């Protein structure tokens, strides 16, 4: 029982770390002030956002560090990187010191590295301590990364609602304090052991309660954050948010006590129930049919209804069959990973689906300003942050519905990307405040789901033991997308602000663009790119569907045998 309580303490500590280390989400809160203080163009501001995201390109270093250092050392290294990166930026934006643009770029890069290192520590903690409910642990903890902007808005408003510079100071100090607080449960990790079926079901019930509490926390931050413009009110709301983050410490114990009492009192009435209906011969035949092409050369594409006489469809069949995965959980080292077709299809889906949502959040300050809604910026940032939180929570739906809905996680990923092109084309059609809020909501939900589900997908498809390194290889697409998508948006913005040539746009001084035309072409391009993400994720789903079907079959058969 002591090991169980330690395990849940680690989950709560991981939740705290995630809730206070999503510091990249509040970039829009101070980006306009940064742009004014440094006297830079929109393109140069975009380079700073790219630098922050570029830290993810070095995320694999955190995976390697975990091979040579204890978890708590890597955690503190991440905290001190953030302290230096954000702390010096705060001195710059406060005009206490002056640094050249290149050094500011490097500080943003260092700060971005700290976020990725924090995430890697959290992923490893969840995967290591929740082998059976790995996906539930990941989706729950990662979801709290989405509320960071809302929490930091509350803290900043509680101190001084008029000072945007505070965000950088908070980004530097708060993660360090939370990391020190989280050290105790991390240093006292429980021994690893295999859970019994009853214990696994018990853990799932605790996760269900924790997810309901998380939903309440998200609604609290979404609905009441707009009232935090007054310092006294913000202090009160911040106290409530902290209480909601501490409350999960009590829930595992309450649920354990309830289940123990129910088991003790009603043990005499429990009967062994047969689960022989979980697997039948039809299921076995279906699995055999789905994986029959495992060693084939692609000629049996008819499993997907492909007509070989039609050259176009037979080509699609070959794409779906070539070098596809036949089993989940096989370990892939980095050299093997980058040679898999499934990885690169997955990479494109993330690049064109999830990453573009992050770039949208980085540009939200300038988008709101150009459309004339800059006074609503904090509300929009909170909306995006909270919707990203709910999107991350929704990524746990496949695990709660796995006994009722047989749908591969990659299929849920494809469905989750669909709202993104809808959102951007909505902004193309209308520049109203309602359209902006609807777009922010859809993009937040979609990108949040992708960010959270991707961790579980990487672990399932390419193996849990190498998930720390493999996922950091996957998210190298974030700095690439941040550069390309952000550069596109910045060039269009500066060209409509009065820049007459590309060189002036790239190196010129601060320019201000007002009106729908500032981002209209950008929204069209982003919408088309996200359609590519929908297509790539759909292909990934079709290629991995047999592997998920086989995994469900094996899980059902093992469950039958154990019962």
Secondary structure, DSSP 4 states (H G I P E B T S, - for coil): -HHHHHHHHHHHHHHHHHHHH-GGGGHHHHHHHHHHHHT--HHHHHHHHHHHHHGGGGTHHHHHHHTTS-HHHHHHHHHHHHHHHHHHHHHHHTTSS---HHHHHHHHHHHHHHHHHHHHHHHHHHHHH-STTHHHHHHHHHHGGGGHHHHHHHHHHHHHTT-TTHHHHHHHHHHHHHHHHHHHHHHTPPPP-PPPHHHHHHHHHHHHHHHHHHHHHHHHHHHHGGGTTSHHHHHHHHHHHHHHHHHHHHHHHHHHHHHHHHHHHSGGG--PPP-GGG--HHHHHHHHHHTTTTTS-STTGGGGT--TTSHHHHHHHHHHHTT---STT----HHHHTT-HHHHHHHHHHHHHTHHHHHHHHTHHHHHHHTT-GGGHHHHHHHHHHHHHHHHHHTTHHHHTTTT----HHHHHHHHHHHHHHHHHHHHH--SHHHHHHHHHHHHHHHHHHHHHHHHHHHHHH-STTHHHHHHHHTHHHHHHHHHHHHHHHHHHHHHTT--SHHHHHH-------SGGGTHHHHHHHHHHHHHHHHHHHHHHHHHHHHHHHHHHHHHHHHHHH-
